[in-house]
Amino acid sequence: MKQRSNWSLLFIVVVLLAGTALGNSGESETPAANTVETSVAAEEAPVKKVKMYARNWKWSPDEIRVKKGTRVIIDFISEDASHGFQIKAYKIKVSLPQGKRAQIEFVADKVGTFRWRCSRPCGNGCPKLIGRLVVME
């Protein structure tokens, strides 16, 4: 009887392991395929490069206009203090250390006007440190 229960237990373990392996194999292939398609699409998109400065509680420029599908590359220079840059709608948040360069890159795939702001409490003028991304059809 003991030998029979050992075989039953072994059988259950093998079935569970096989089911787990089969369940995982299908899931891991799909995201990889989507990632490749997204990066290929991003490489083929029109490109808008912007040099953006943070100084005296202002972004320069304080507005970026692009067509939907444009790959946006922003090179940041924070001149007066350490700041942050955030566009919530695009889930972008980056630290901008004073005197250092930072860069972000994304595809503007949503039509609308999206506010950006400083995401780091950097002084009394921080609430004025805002701008907008305008994505047109």
Contact map, one row per residue, 1 for C-alpha under 8 A:
11111000000000000000000000000000000000000000000000000000000000000000000000000000000000000000000000000000000000000000000000000000000000000
11111100000000000000000000000000000000000000000000000000000000000000000000000000000000000000000000000000000000000000000000000000000000000
11111110000000000000000000000000000000000000000000000000000000000000000000000000000000000000000000000000000000000000000000000000000000000
11111111000000000000000000000000000000000000000000000000000000000000000000000000000000000000000000000000000000000000000000000000000000000
11111111100000000000000000000000000000000000000000000000000000000000000000000000000000000000000000000000000000000000000000000000000000000
01111111110000000000000000000000000000000000000000000000000000000000000000000000000000000000000000000000000000000000000000000000000000000
00111111111000000000000000000000000000000000000000000000000000000000000000000000000000000000000000000000000000000000000000000000000000000
00011111111100000000000000000000000000000000000000000000000000000000000000000000000000000000000000000000000000000000000000000000000000000
00001111111110000000000000000000000000000000000000000000000000000000000000000000000000000000000000000000000000000000000000000000000000000
00000111111111000000000000000000000000000000000000000000000000000000000000000000000000000000000000000000000000000000000000000000000000000
00000011111111100000000000000000000000000000000000000000000000000000000000000000000000000000000000000000000000000000000000000000000000000
00000001111111110000000000000000000000000000000000000000000000000000000000000000000000000000000000000000000000000000000000000000000000000
00000000111111111000000000000000000000000000000000000000000000000000000000000000000000000000000000000000000000000000000000000000000000000
00000000011111111100000000000000000000000000000000000000000000000000000000000000000000000000000000000000000000000000000000000000000000000
00000000001111111110000000000000000000000000000000000000000000000000000000000000000000000000000000000000000000000000000000000000000000000
00000000000111111111000000000000000000000000000000000000000000000000000000000000000000000000000000000000000000000000000000000000000000000
00000000000011111111100000000000000000000000000000000000000000000000000000000000000000000000000000000000000000000000000000000000000000000
00000000000001111111110000000000000000000000000000000000000000000000000000000000000000000000000000000000000000000000000000000000000000000
00000000000000111111111000000000000000000000000000000000000000000000000000000000000000000000000000000000000000000000000000000000000000000
00000000000000011111111100000000000000000000000000000000000000000000000000000000000000000000000000000000000000000000000000000000000000000
00000000000000001111111110000000000000000000000000000000000000000000000000000000000000000000000000000000000000000000000000000000000000000
00000000000000000111111111000000000000000000000000000000000000000000000000000000000000000000000000000000000000000000000000000000000000000
00000000000000000011111111100000000000000000000000000000000000000000000000000000000000000000000000000000000000000000000000000000000000000
00000000000000000001111111110000000000000000000000000000000000000000000000000000000000000000000000000000000000000000000000000000000000000
00000000000000000000111111111000000000000000000000000000000000000000000000000000000000000000000000000000000000000000000000000000000000000
00000000000000000000011111111100000000000000000000000000000000000000000000000000000000000000000000000000000000000000000000000000000000000
00000000000000000000001111111110000000000000000000000000000000000000000000000000000000000000000000000000000000000000000000000000000000000
00000000000000000000000111111111000000000000000000000000000000000000000000000000000000000000000000000000000000000000000000000000000000000
00000000000000000000000011111111100000000000000000000000000000000000000000000000000000000000000000000000000000000000000000000000000000000
00000000000000000000000001111111110000000000000000000000000000000000000000000000000000000000000000000000000000000000000000000000000000000
00000000000000000000000000111111111000000000000000000000000000000000000000000000000000000000000000000000000000000000000000000000000000000
00000000000000000000000000011111111100000000000000000000000000000000000000000000000000000000000000000000000000000000000000000000000000000
00000000000000000000000000001111111110000000000000000000000000000000000000000000000000000000000000000000000000000000000000000000000000000
00000000000000000000000000000111111111000000000000000000000000000000000000000000000000000000000000000000000000000000000000000000000000000
00000000000000000000000000000011111111100000000000000000000000000000000000000000000000000000000000000000000000000000000000000000000000000
00000000000000000000000000000001111111110000000000000000000000000000000000000000000000000000000000000000000000000000000000000000000000000
00000000000000000000000000000000111111111000000000000000000000000000000000000000000000000000000000000000000000000000000000000000000000000
00000000000000000000000000000000011111111100000000000000000000000000000000000000000000000000000000000000000000000000000000000000000000000
00000000000000000000000000000000001111111110000000000000000000000000000000000000000000000000000000000000000000000000000000000000000000000
00000000000000000000000000000000000111111111000000000000000000000000000000000000000000000000000000000000000000000000000000000000000000000
00000000000000000000000000000000000011111111100000000000000000000000000000000000000000000000000000000000000000000000000000000000000000000
00000000000000000000000000000000000001111111100000000000000000000000001000000000000000000000000000000000001000000000000000000000000000000
00000000000000000000000000000000000000111111100000000000000000000000001000000000000000000000000000000000000000000000000000000000000000000
00000000000000000000000000000000000000011111110000000000000000000000000000000000000000000000000000000000000000000000000000000000000000000
00000000000000000000000000000000000000001111111000000000000000000000111000000000000000000000000000000000000000000000000000000000000000000
00000000000000000000000000000000000000000001111100000000000000000000111000000000000000000000000000000000000000000000000000000000000000000
00000000000000000000000000000000000000000000111110000000000000000000011110000000000000000000000000000000000000000000000000000000000000000
00000000000000000000000000000000000000000000011111000000000000000100011110000000000000000000000000000000000000000000000000000000000000000
00000000000000000000000000000000000000000000001111100000000000000000000111100000000000000000000000000000000000000000000000000000000000000
00000000000000000000000000000000000000000000000111110000000000000000000111100000000000000000000000000000000000000000000000000000000000000
00000000000000000000000000000000000000000000000011111000000000000000000001111000000000000000000000000000000000000000000000000000000000000
00000000000000000000000000000000000000000000000001111100001110000000000001111000000000000000000000000000000000000000000000000000000000000
00000000000000000000000000000000000000000000000000111110001110000000000000011110000000000000000000000000000000000000000000000000000000000
00000000000000000000000000000000000000000000000000011111111100000000000000011111001000000000000000000000000000000000000000000000000000000
00000000000000000000000000000000000000000000000000001111111100000000000000000111100000000000000000000000000000000000000000000000000000000
00000000000000000000000000000000000000000000000000000111110000000000000000000001000000000000000000000000000000000000000000000000000000000
00000000000000000000000000000000000000000000000000000111111000000000000000000000000000000000000000000000000000000000000000001101100000000
00000000000000000000000000000000000000000000000000000111111101000000000000000000000000000000000000000000000000000000000000000001110000000
00000000000000000000000000000000000000000000000000011110111111000000000000000000000000000000000000000000000000000000000000000000111000000
00000000000000000000000000000000000000000000000000011110011111000000000000000000000000000000000000000000000000000000000000000000000000000
00000000000000000000000000000000000000000000000000011000001111110000000000000000000000000000000000000000000000000000000000000000000000000
00000000000000000000000000000000000000000000000000000000011111110000000000000000000000000000000000000000000000000000000000000000011100000
00000000000000000000000000000000000000000000000000000000000011111000000000000000000000000000000000000000000000000000000000000000001111000
00000000000000000000000000000000000000000000000000000000000011111100000000000000000000000000000000000000000000000000000000000000000111000
00000000000000000000000000000000000000000000000000000000000000111110000000000000000000000000000000000000000000000000000000000000000011110
00000000000000000000000000000000000000000000000100000000000000011111010000000000000000000000000000000000000100000000000000000000000011110
00000000000000000000000000000000000000000000000000000000000000001111110000000000000000000000000000000000000100000000000000000000000000111
00000000000000000000000000000000000000000000000000000000000000000111110000000000000000000000000000000000000111100000000000000000000000111
00000000000000000000000000000000000000000000110000000000000000000011111000000000000000000000000000000000001110000000000000000000000000000
00000000000000000000000000000000000000000000111100000000000000000111111100000000000000000000000000000000001110000000000000000000000000000
00000000000000000000000000000000000000000110111100000000000000000000111110000000000000000000000000000000111100000000000000000000000000000
00000000000000000000000000000000000000000000001111000000000000000000011111000000000000000000000000000000111100000000000000000000000000000
00000000000000000000000000000000000000000000001111000000000000000000001111100000000000000000000000000011110000000000000000000000000000000
00000000000000000000000000000000000000000000000011110000000000000000000111110000000000000000000000000011100000000000000000000000000000000
00000000000000000000000000000000000000000000000011110000000000000000000011111000000000000000000000001111000000000000000000000000000000000
00000000000000000000000000000000000000000000000000111100000000000000000001111100000000000000000100001110000000000000000000000000000000000
00000000000000000000000000000000000000000000000000111100000000000000000000111110000000000000000101111100000000000000000000000000000000000
00000000000000000000000000000000000000000000000000001110000000000000000000011111111000000000000111111000000000000000000000000000000000000
00000000000000000000000000000000000000000000000000001110000000000000000000001111100000000000000001100000000000000000000000000000000000000
00000000000000000000000000000000000000000000000000000111000000000000000000000111110000000000000001100000000000000000000000000000000000000
00000000000000000000000000000000000000000000000000000010000000000000000000000111111000000000000011100000000000000000000001000000000000000
00000000000000000000000000000000000000000000000000000000000000000000000000000101111100000000001111000000000000000000000101000000000000000
00000000000000000000000000000000000000000000000000000100000000000000000000000100111110000000001111000000000000000000011111000000000000000
00000000000000000000000000000000000000000000000000000000000000000000000000000000011111000000111100000000000000000000111100000000000000000
00000000000000000000000000000000000000000000000000000000000000000000000000000000001111100001111100000000000000000001111100000000000000000
00000000000000000000000000000000000000000000000000000000000000000000000000000000000111110011110000000000000000000001111000000000000000000
00000000000000000000000000000000000000000000000000000000000000000000000000000000000011111111100000000000000000000111100000000000000000000
00000000000000000000000000000000000000000000000000000000000000000000000000000000000001111111100000000000000000000001000000000000000000000
00000000000000000000000000000000000000000000000000000000000000000000000000000000000000111111000000000000000000000100000000000000000000000
00000000000000000000000000000000000000000000000000000000000000000000000000000000000000111111000000000000000000000000000000000000000000000
00000000000000000000000000000000000000000000000000000000000000000000000000000000000001111111100000000000000000000000000000000000000000000
00000000000000000000000000000000000000000000000000000000000000000000000000000000000011111111110000000000000000000000000000000000000000000
00000000000000000000000000000000000000000000000000000000000000000000000000000000000111110011111000000000000000000000001000000000000000000
00000000000000000000000000000000000000000000000000000000000000000000000000000000000111000001111100000001000000000000000000000000000000000
00000000000000000000000000000000000000000000000000000000000000000000000000000000011110000000111110000100000000000000000100000000000000000
00000000000000000000000000000000000000000000000000000000000000000000000000011100011110000000011111011100000000000000000000000000000000000
00000000000000000000000000000000000000000000000000000000000000000000000000000100111000000000001111111000000000000000000000000000000000000
00000000000000000000000000000000000000000000000000000000000000000000000000001111111000000000000111110000000000000000000000000000000000000
00000000000000000000000000000000000000000000000000000000000000000000000000001111100000000000000011111000000000000000000000000000000000000
00000000000000000000000000000000000000000000000000000000000000000000000000001100000000000000000111111100000000000000000000000000000000000
00000000000000000000000000000000000000000000000000000000000000000000000000111100000000000000000110111110000000000000000000000000000000000
00000000000000000000000000000000000000000000000000000000000000000000000000111000000000000000001100011111000000000000000000000000000000000
00000000000000000000000000000000000000000000000000000000000000000000000011110000000000000000000000001111100000000000000000000000000000000
00000000000000000000000000000000000000000000000000000000000000000000000011100000000000000000010000000111110000000000000000000000000000000
00000000000000000000000000000000000000000000000000000000000000000000001111000000000000000000000000000011111000000000000000000000000000000
00000000000000000000000000000000000000000000000000000000000000000000001110000000000000000000000000000001111100000000000000000000000000000
00000000000000000000000000000000000000000100000000000000000000000000111100000000000000000000000000000000111110000000000000000000000000000
00000000000000000000000000000000000000000000000000000000000000000111111100000000000000000000000000000000011111100000000000000000000000100
00000000000000000000000000000000000000000000000000000000000000000001110000000000000000000000000000000000001111100000000000000000000000000
00000000000000000000000000000000000000000000000000000000000000000001000000000000000000000000000000000000000111110000000000000000000000100
00000000000000000000000000000000000000000000000000000000000000000001000000000000000000000000000000000000000111111000000000000000000001111
00000000000000000000000000000000000000000000000000000000000000000000000000000000000000000000000000000000000001111100000000000000000001110
00000000000000000000000000000000000000000000000000000000000000000000000000000000000000000000000000000000000000111110000000000000000111100
00000000000000000000000000000000000000000000000000000000000000000000000000000000000000101000000000000000000000011111000000000000000111000
00000000000000000000000000000000000000000000000000000000000000000000000000000000000000100000000000000000000000001111100000000000011110000
00000000000000000000000000000000000000000000000000000000000000000000000000000000000011110000000000000000000000000111110000000000011110000
00000000000000000000000000000000000000000000000000000000000000000000000000000000000111100000000000000000000000000011111000000010111000000
00000000000000000000000000000000000000000000000000000000000000000000000000000000001111000000000000000000000000000001111110000110110000000
00000000000000000000000000000000000000000000000000000000000000000000000000000000001111000000100000000000000000000000111110000000000000000
00000000000000000000000000000000000000000000000000000000000000000000000000000000011110000000001000000000000000000000011111000100000000000
00000000000000000000000000000000000000000000000000000000000000000000000000000000001000000000000000000000000000000000011111100100000000000
00000000000000000000000000000000000000000000000000000000000000000000000000000000111000000000000000000000000000000000000111111100000000000
00000000000000000000000000000000000000000000000000000000000000000000000000000000000000000000000000000000000000000000000011111100000000000
00000000000000000000000000000000000000000000000000000000000000000000000000000000000000000000000000000000000000000000000001111110000000000
00000000000000000000000000000000000000000000000000000000100000000000000000000000000000000000000000000000000000000000000001111111100000000
00000000000000000000000000000000000000000000000000000000100000000000000000000000000000000000000000000000000000000000010111111111100000000
00000000000000000000000000000000000000000000000000000000000000000000000000000000000000000000000000000000000000000000110000011111110000000
00000000000000000000000000000000000000000000000000000000110000000000000000000000000000000000000000000000000000000000000000001111110000000
00000000000000000000000000000000000000000000000000000000111000000000000000000000000000000000000000000000000000000000110000001111111000000
00000000000000000000000000000000000000000000000000000000011001000000000000000000000000000000000000000000000000000011110000000011111100000
00000000000000000000000000000000000000000000000000000000001001100000000000000000000000000000000000000000000000000011100000000000111110000
00000000000000000000000000000000000000000000000000000000000001110000000000000000000000000000000000000000000000001111000000000000011111000
00000000000000000000000000000000000000000000000000000000000000111100000000000000000000000000000000000000000000001111000000000000001111100
00000000000000000000000000000000000000000000000000000000000000111100000000000000000000000000000000000000000000111100000000000000000111110
00000000000000000000000000000000000000000000000000000000000000001111000000000000000000000000000000000000000101111000000000000000000011111
00000000000000000000000000000000000000000000000000000000000000001111000000000000000000000000000000000000000000110000000000000000000001111
00000000000000000000000000000000000000000000000000000000000000000011000000000000000000000000000000000000000000100000000000000000000000111
